Amino acid sequence: MNNENGRSRLAEIVLFWVLAILPFLGIILMMYKVNKSPWFVITLLLIYALIYRPILHIFRLLRLKVIEKKDAWKLFIPFYPVKYIKALWFG
């Protein structure tokens, strides 16, 4: 693997982690700094876990050519992405 390819791969991994963690940190920060209803925060956490993360996983796995488009819907099944954890985290 040449150096340019290694940097590109590392940049993609870092981008995935930034896109995965920043919204979660924003929700946690909002929970402590902004006086919102607990139900609002719970709703945001559910949207993050049940909609945002599976969509992020779908785009990542399709980009890595680990899954086919026809199987992407399966990533909305809870704990199904664990099957692809190595590809998702370390690409």
N, C-alpha and C positions, 0 to 999 in steps of 0.2 A: 504494500500500500504506500503510495507516495504521500508526501507531507500535505499537499493541497487537499487531497481526498480526506485525509485524517482530520484536518481542520474543519472541513465542510461537515463531516459526520459529527464532530464534537459540537459544532454550532447548532446542528439540528437537535441534538440531545439536550443542550442547554435551553434552546427555544421551547422544546416540549415541556421541560420542567418549569420554566417561567410561566408558560401558558397554563400549566396544571396547578401551580401553587399560588400565583398572584390573586386569582379570584377568591380562593379559599381564605387567604390572609385578609383580603378586603372584607369578607363576611365576618371574620373573627374580630377585626378592628372595629367594624361597624357595631358589633355586639357590645363592645366595651365603651366606645367613644360616643356613639349616637344613641340616644335613648329611644330605641325602637321596641315594639312589642316582641316578646319572645316568639310569638307565632310567626312574625315577619322573618325573624332570623331562621327559624326552623324551616319555613317555606324556602328561603334562599338556599339553605343547606341541602334540602331535598332536590331542588332544581339543579344545584351543582352536582350532586352525586348521581342523580337519575337521568339527567339530560345532558349537561355540559360535558362531564368526563367521558361518557360513552361516545359522544360525537368527536371529542378530541382523540380518543382511542381509535375510532374508525379512520379518521384522516391520517393518523400516524401509521397505522398498520397497512392501509392502502398505499401510502407513500413508500413504505418499506417492501411492498408486494408480498406481505405475509398472508393476507386474506384476499379473497375475491369480493367484488362489489355485492354479489348476490348473498354473501354470508355476513355482511356488515350488520344487519339487524340483530344478529345474535349477541352483539356486544351490549345490547340493552338489557340482557338477562343478568340479574345480579350474580356476581362472582365469576361470570364467564370470562372476562378479560384476564383473570388469573392464569388462564391457559397460555397467554401470550406475554406474561410479565417480563421475561427476559428481553424480548424484542421491544416492548414498550419502553422499558427503563434504560436499556443500554444500546438499543438500535443496532 
